[in-house]
């Protein structure tokens, strides 16, 4: 008996977004979210919040990082990284095909 070769079905993917638009939206998230959590942490957690013993031990190293200013350096490095990605997407990369709308929605 001969093995079945199967069936290949083609489907219309519907409206397409360009890869450039997809990457711009994807890289905008970290540019917005990181500063929001860094500068808005007190709004999220409130001023009176009791940490557990493990959190207090962990936050000792965080306090040292804050005293040295390394938390702002890390935030700056993250922002520079994603802004660089945005600029690369705009001015360096060339895209020839669209990406399916369903994939774009899944990224959000």
N, C-alpha and C positions, 0 to 999 in steps of 0.2 A: 504494500500500500504506500503510495507516495505521500510525503509530508505536506501539510497545508502551508501555503506561502503567506497566508494572512491577508488583511485588507489595510490599505493606507487611505485614510480619510483626510481631506483638506478642509479647513474651516476658515471663513472670513473672520479676521480678528477685529473688525470694526474700526472705530476711530483710533488714530495713532497720535501719540505725543512724540516729539523729537527727543533724542537722548539728551540734548543740551538742556532742555526744559526740565527733564527728569533729574539730572544731576544738580541743576541749580536749586531746585526745591529740596532735594535730598541733603545738600550741604548747608542749606539755610537753617535747618533744624538745630544743629549743634551751635551755630553762631548765635541763635536766639536763646536756646535752653541753658547753656552753660552760664552766661551772665545772669540769667533770671534766677537760677538756683544759688549762684554765688552771692549776688547782692540782695536777693529776696528771701534768704534762708530764715531770717527772723520773722518775716511775715508768714512763712509756711509753718515753722515750728513754734513760734511764740517765744516770749521772753522767759516765761517760767516753765521750764521743762527739765525733769529729773532724769539723768542718765543712769544706766545700770553700771555695775562695777567694771565690767568688760569695756563698756563704752568710755568710762572715765580713764581707764588705762590706755585705750587707743587714742583718746583725744589729747593726752599729754604730748604725744608726738605731733599732733595737729597744731597745738598751741605753739610748740617750738617752731614749726613751719611758718605760722602766722607772725611770730616775733621776728623771724628772719626775712619775712616778705616773700617767701617762696610760693605761697599760695597765689599771689598775684602774678608771679612769674609763670606759674603753671597755667593759669587762666589765659594770660597773654599768649603763651605758646600754642594753646589749643585754638584760640581765636585766629592767630596768624596762620596756623595750619589750614583751617577751613576757609579762610578768606583767600589764601593762596590757591586752594582747590577751586573756588568760585572763579578766580581770575584765569586759571588754566582752562577751565571749561569754556569761558567766554572767548579767550584770545588764542589758545594753543590747539586744543583738540578739534578735530573735524569729524562729524558724524554723517553717515550716509543713509541710514535707515531709521524708521520710526520704531518706537517701542509700544507694545500693546497697552491699551488703556487699562486692562485688568491688572497688568503688572504694576502700572503706575499707582493704582488704587491700593494695591498690597503694600507698596512702599510707605504709604501714609499710615 
